[in-house]
């Protein structure tokens, strides 16, 4: 079952120099890697409804409860895809590259009583080092060499304060939590 993408309380905004690339492979370098079988989204009844190009999926993070991928959307957008492992629940959040550069994308999948974590994907030039992912709960960050993915509990997402972080390409990127 494909769950509707529930936009989290996170809103993202950025400001950068004109020299920063807005090409998907520059913002998410793992997209340039050759796809392996591990990068493929497992078959599911409604997985085709995610709106992504199947040959562009790349694994970002895998845990006992959730798996997260990045992919290009059918329309060329940058998509974050999540799967709740013990269910048939998949969700995706796709954002056009220019908007992704400024805001990143976030996703929480949910259906009925089943709630996943809150996932946040930002361009690779955003320095997430100041972002505290050591707080209690399930917050973690994928390997920065592959993508800028942060996964946290819903409570952690709600309790975040706005944070401005530096971009390697110049300028800043602001995480607005809406709290």
C-alpha contacts under 8 A as a table, 3 or more apart, distances in Angstrom:
res1	aa1	res2	aa2	distance
1	X	44	X	7.50
1	X	45	X	6.52
1	X	46	X	5.30
1	X	47	X	7.47
1	X	88	X	5.05
1	X	89	X	5.02
1	X	90	X	6.44
2	X	46	X	5.62
2	X	47	X	6.58
2	X	49	X	6.92
2	X	50	X	7.12
2	X	88	X	7.36
2	X	89	X	5.40
2	X	90	X	4.65
2	X	91	X	5.71
3	X	89	X	5.63
3	X	90	X	5.59
3	X	91	X	5.15
3	X	109	X	6.05
3	X	110	X	6.25
3	X	111	X	6.20
4	X	91	X	6.10
4	X	92	X	7.80
4	X	109	X	6.65
4	X	110	X	7.26
4	X	111	X	7.84
5	X	91	X	5.47
5	X	92	X	5.90
5	X	93	X	6.13
5	X	107	X	6.19
5	X	108	X	6.20
5	X	109	X	5.58
5	X	110	X	7.71
6	X	107	X	6.18
6	X	108	X	5.19
6	X	109	X	5.90
6	X	110	X	7.10
7	X	10	X	7.77
7	X	106	X	6.59
7	X	107	X	5.68
7	X	108	X	6.41
8	X	11	X	7.82
8	X	106	X	6.52
8	X	107	X	6.28
8	X	108	X	6.29
8	X	118	X	6.89
8	X	157	X	7.94
9	X	157	X	7.26
9	X	158	X	6.78
9	X	177	X	5.60
9	X	178	X	5.58
9	X	179	X	7.55
10	X	106	X	7.03
10	X	157	X	7.21
10	X	175	X	7.02
10	X	176	X	5.79
10	X	177	X	4.30
10	X	178	X	6.25
11	X	103	X	7.09
11	X	175	X	6.38
11	X	176	X	4.95
11	X	177	X	5.89
11	X	178	X	6.91
12	X	102	X	7.24
12	X	103	X	4.18
12	X	104	X	6.24
12	X	105	X	7.55
12	X	173	X	7.59
12	X	174	X	5.97
12	X	175	X	4.76
12	X	176	X	5.55
12	X	177	X	7.98
13	X	102	X	5.25
13	X	103	X	4.42
13	X	104	X	7.77
13	X	173	X	5.90
13	X	174	X	5.11
13	X	175	X	6.42
13	X	176	X	7.30
14	X	101	X	7.23
14	X	102	X	4.27
14	X	103	X	5.89
14	X	171	X	7.91
14	X	172	X	5.97
14	X	173	X	3.99
14	X	174	X	5.70
15	X	102	X	6.61
15	X	171	X	5.39
15	X	172	X	5.24
15	X	173	X	5.87
16	X	20	X	6.95
16	X	167	X	7.11
16	X	169	X	6.77
16	X	170	X	5.46
16	X	171	X	4.19
16	X	172	X	6.14
16	X	173	X	7.71
17	X	20	X	6.00
17	X	169	X	6.58
17	X	170	X	5.54
17	X	171	X	6.09
19	X	169	X	7.30
20	X	169	X	5.74
21	X	26	X	6.31
21	X	27	X	7.20
22	X	26	X	6.91
22	X	27	X	6.56
22	X	97	X	6.02
22	X	98	X	5.96
22	X	101	X	6.20
23	X	26	X	5.32
23	X	27	X	6.36
23	X	97	X	6.73
24	X	27	X	5.18
24	X	28	X	5.86
24	X	29	X	7.78
24	X	31	X	7.51
24	X	78	X	6.71
24	X	97	X	6.22
25	X	28	X	5.05
25	X	29	X	4.85
25	X	30	X	7.15
25	X	31	X	5.39
25	X	32	X	5.71
26	X	29	X	5.45
26	X	124	X	7.65
27	X	101	X	7.35
27	X	123	X	4.61
27	X	124	X	5.15
27	X	125	X	7.02
28	X	31	X	5.98
28	X	123	X	6.08
28	X	124	X	5.83
28	X	146	X	7.23
28	X	147	X	5.72
28	X	148	X	7.86
29	X	32	X	5.69
29	X	33	X	7.55
29	X	124	X	7.41
29	X	145	X	7.91
29	X	146	X	6.38
29	X	147	X	6.99
30	X	33	X	5.33
30	X	58	X	6.92
30	X	145	X	7.85
30	X	146	X	4.97
30	X	147	X	6.62
31	X	34	X	7.93
31	X	56	X	6.78
31	X	57	X	7.71
31	X	58	X	6.63
31	X	70	X	7.73
31	X	71	X	7.26
35	X	38	X	7.99
35	X	39	X	5.94
35	X	40	X	7.58
35	X	55	X	7.02
35	X	56	X	6.99
35	X	57	X	7.14
35	X	58	X	6.54
36	X	39	X	5.28
36	X	40	X	7.03
37	X	40	X	5.42
38	X	59	X	6.85
39	X	57	X	5.80
39	X	58	X	4.48
39	X	59	X	4.61
39	X	69	X	7.48
40	X	54	X	7.29
40	X	55	X	7.74
40	X	57	X	5.96
40	X	58	X	6.94
40	X	59	X	7.48
41	X	47	X	7.92
41	X	54	X	7.71
41	X	57	X	7.12
41	X	69	X	7.92
43	X	47	X	6.49
44	X	47	X	5.12
44	X	88	X	6.84
45	X	48	X	7.74
46	X	49	X	5.52
46	X	50	X	7.70
47	X	50	X	5.74
47	X	90	X	7.02
48	X	51	X	6.91
48	X	52	X	7.86
50	X	81	X	7.83
50	X	90	X	7.75
50	X	91	X	6.78
50	X	92	X	5.89
51	X	73	X	5.61
51	X	74	X	5.62
51	X	92	X	7.80
52	X	56	X	7.79
52	X	57	X	7.84
52	X	71	X	6.24
52	X	72	X	5.71
52	X	73	X	4.04
52	X	74	X	5.15
52	X	79	X	7.14
53	X	56	X	5.64
53	X	57	X	7.23
53	X	71	X	6.86
53	X	72	X	5.83
53	X	73	X	5.68
53	X	74	X	5.49
54	X	57	X	5.88
54	X	71	X	7.76
56	X	70	X	7.96
56	X	71	X	5.08
56	X	72	X	5.87
57	X	69	X	6.20
57	X	70	X	5.67
57	X	71	X	4.31
57	X	72	X	7.21
58	X	69	X	5.32
58	X	70	X	5.39
58	X	71	X	6.29
59	X	62	X	7.66
59	X	67	X	7.82
59	X	68	X	6.27
59	X	69	X	4.45
59	X	70	X	6.67
60	X	67	X	7.80
60	X	68	X	5.52
60	X	69	X	5.04
60	X	70	X	6.72
60	X	142	X	6.28
60	X	143	X	7.85
60	X	146	X	6.97
60	X	147	X	6.86
60	X	149	X	7.37
61	X	67	X	5.74
61	X	68	X	5.19
61	X	69	X	7.04
61	X	142	X	5.89
62	X	66	X	6.15
62	X	67	X	4.40
62	X	68	X	6.42
63	X	66	X	5.33
63	X	67	X	6.13
64	X	85	X	7.13
65	X	84	X	5.91
65	X	85	X	5.22
65	X	86	X	6.81
66	X	82	X	6.87
66	X	83	X	5.53
66	X	84	X	4.66
66	X	85	X	5.22
66	X	116	X	7.67
67	X	82	X	5.68
67	X	83	X	5.27
67	X	84	X	6.78
67	X	85	X	6.82
68	X	80	X	7.13
68	X	81	X	5.59
68	X	82	X	4.49
68	X	83	X	6.56
69	X	80	X	5.95
69	X	81	X	5.07
69	X	82	X	6.49
70	X	78	X	7.21
70	X	79	X	5.56
70	X	80	X	4.78
70	X	81	X	6.09
71	X	78	X	6.11
71	X	79	X	5.12
71	X	80	X	6.64
71	X	81	X	7.51
72	X	75	X	7.77
72	X	76	X	5.49
72	X	77	X	5.52
72	X	78	X	4.91
72	X	79	X	5.70
73	X	76	X	4.96
73	X	77	X	4.76
73	X	78	X	5.99
73	X	79	X	5.90
73	X	94	X	6.48
74	X	77	X	7.27
76	X	96	X	7.08
76	X	97	X	7.85
77	X	94	X	5.78
77	X	95	X	5.18
77	X	96	X	4.23
77	X	97	X	5.73
78	X	94	X	5.40
78	X	95	X	5.33
78	X	96	X	6.16
78	X	97	X	6.19
78	X	100	X	7.16
79	X	92	X	6.41
79	X	93	X	5.41
79	X	94	X	4.01
79	X	95	X	6.33
79	X	105	X	7.94
80	X	92	X	5.50
80	X	93	X	5.34
80	X	94	X	6.43
80	X	105	X	7.31
80	X	106	X	7.55
80	X	107	X	7.22
80	X	121	X	7.13
81	X	90	X	7.17
81	X	91	X	5.69
81	X	92	X	4.31
81	X	93	X	6.65
82	X	90	X	5.66
82	X	91	X	5.36
82	X	92	X	6.37
82	X	107	X	7.91
82	X	109	X	7.26
83	X	87	X	7.93
83	X	88	X	7.55
83	X	89	X	5.79
83	X	90	X	4.42
83	X	91	X	6.56
84	X	87	X	5.59
84	X	88	X	7.02
84	X	89	X	5.58
84	X	90	X	6.61
84	X	116	X	6.70
85	X	88	X	7.43
85	X	89	X	7.89
89	X	109	X	7.51
89	X	110	X	7.75
89	X	111	X	7.74
90	X	109	X	7.08
91	X	107	X	7.75
91	X	108	X	7.65
91	X	109	X	5.54
92	X	107	X	7.02
93	X	105	X	6.89
93	X	106	X	6.89
93	X	107	X	5.97
94	X	105	X	7.39
95	X	99	X	6.39
95	X	100	X	5.62
95	X	104	X	7.74
95	X	105	X	6.61
96	X	99	X	5.44
96	X	100	X	5.97
97	X	100	X	4.87
97	X	101	X	6.06
98	X	101	X	5.24
98	X	102	X	6.70
99	X	102	X	5.18
99	X	103	X	5.89
99	X	104	X	7.21
100	X	103	X	5.06
100	X	104	X	4.25
100	X	105	X	6.32
100	X	122	X	7.36
100	X	123	X	7.35
101	X	104	X	6.00
101	X	122	X	7.61
101	X	123	X	6.15
102	X	173	X	7.43
103	X	122	X	7.39
103	X	173	X	7.90
104	X	120	X	7.42
104	X	121	X	5.69
104	X	122	X	4.36
104	X	123	X	6.46
105	X	120	X	5.99
105	X	121	X	5.41
105	X	122	X	6.60
106	X	118	X	7.16
106	X	119	X	5.46
106	X	120	X	4.38
106	X	121	X	6.19
107	X	118	X	5.85
107	X	119	X	5.21
107	X	120	X	6.64
108	X	115	X	7.77
108	X	116	X	6.03
108	X	117	X	5.96
108	X	118	X	4.75
108	X	119	X	6.34
109	X	115	X	6.42
109	X	116	X	5.41
109	X	117	X	7.45
109	X	118	X	7.92
110	X	113	X	7.54
110	X	114	X	5.53
110	X	115	X	4.54
110	X	116	X	5.98
111	X	114	X	5.37
111	X	115	X	6.78
112	X	115	X	7.86
116	X	153	X	7.87
117	X	151	X	6.52
117	X	152	X	5.69
117	X	153	X	4.83
117	X	154	X	5.91
118	X	151	X	5.78
118	X	152	X	5.33
118	X	153	X	5.83
118	X	154	X	5.72
118	X	157	X	6.82
119	X	149	X	6.94
119	X	150	X	5.72
119	X	151	X	4.48
119	X	152	X	6.46
120	X	148	X	7.96
120	X	149	X	5.58
120	X	150	X	5.09
120	X	151	X	6.39
121	X	147	X	7.54
121	X	148	X	5.50
121	X	149	X	4.52
121	X	150	X	6.52
122	X	126	X	6.73
122	X	147	X	7.76
122	X	148	X	5.33
122	X	149	X	6.73
123	X	126	X	5.81
123	X	147	X	7.52
123	X	148	X	6.41
124	X	127	X	7.76
124	X	144	X	7.68
124	X	147	X	6.15
124	X	148	X	5.81
125	X	167	X	5.20
125	X	168	X	4.94
125	X	169	X	6.31
126	X	148	X	7.78
126	X	165	X	6.99
126	X	166	X	6.26
126	X	167	X	4.52
126	X	168	X	6.45
126	X	172	X	7.92
126	X	173	X	6.74
127	X	130	X	7.44
127	X	165	X	6.17
127	X	166	X	5.72
127	X	167	X	5.86
127	X	168	X	7.00
128	X	131	X	5.16
128	X	148	X	7.62
128	X	165	X	6.95
129	X	132	X	7.59
130	X	165	X	7.31
132	X	135	X	6.48
133	X	139	X	5.19
133	X	140	X	5.47
133	X	141	X	6.87
133	X	150	X	7.63
133	X	152	X	7.85
134	X	139	X	6.58
134	X	140	X	7.23
135	X	139	X	6.71
135	X	156	X	7.97
136	X	139	X	7.37
137	X	152	X	7.29
137	X	153	X	6.53
137	X	156	X	7.76
138	X	151	X	7.17
138	X	152	X	5.48
138	X	153	X	5.99
139	X	150	X	6.96
139	X	151	X	5.17
139	X	152	X	3.94
139	X	153	X	6.54
139	X	156	X	7.80
140	X	150	X	5.81
140	X	151	X	5.36
140	X	152	X	6.63
141	X	144	X	7.70
141	X	148	X	7.31
141	X	149	X	5.55
141	X	150	X	4.51
141	X	151	X	6.30
142	X	146	X	7.40
142	X	147	X	6.70
142	X	148	X	6.63
142	X	149	X	5.42
142	X	150	X	6.71
143	X	146	X	5.65
143	X	147	X	6.62
143	X	148	X	7.58
144	X	147	X	5.31
144	X	148	X	5.65
144	X	149	X	7.92
152	X	156	X	6.01
152	X	157	X	6.49
153	X	156	X	5.18
153	X	157	X	6.40
154	X	157	X	5.12
154	X	158	X	6.26
155	X	158	X	5.07
155	X	159	X	6.17
156	X	159	X	5.15
156	X	160	X	6.35
157	X	160	X	5.52
157	X	177	X	7.26
158	X	177	X	6.94
158	X	179	X	6.49
159	X	179	X	7.17
160	X	177	X	6.11
160	X	179	X	7.46
161	X	176	X	7.40
161	X	177	X	6.30
161	X	179	X	7.20
162	X	174	X	7.07
162	X	175	X	5.44
162	X	176	X	4.69
162	X	177	X	5.73
163	X	174	X	5.62
163	X	175	X	5.17
163	X	176	X	6.84
164	X	172	X	6.41
164	X	173	X	5.70
164	X	174	X	4.26
164	X	175	X	6.29
165	X	172	X	5.54
165	X	173	X	5.33
165	X	174	X	6.23
166	X	170	X	7.07
166	X	171	X	6.22
166	X	172	X	4.52
166	X	173	X	6.24
167	X	170	X	5.16
167	X	171	X	5.62
167	X	172	X	5.29
167	X	173	X	6.52
168	X	171	X	7.94
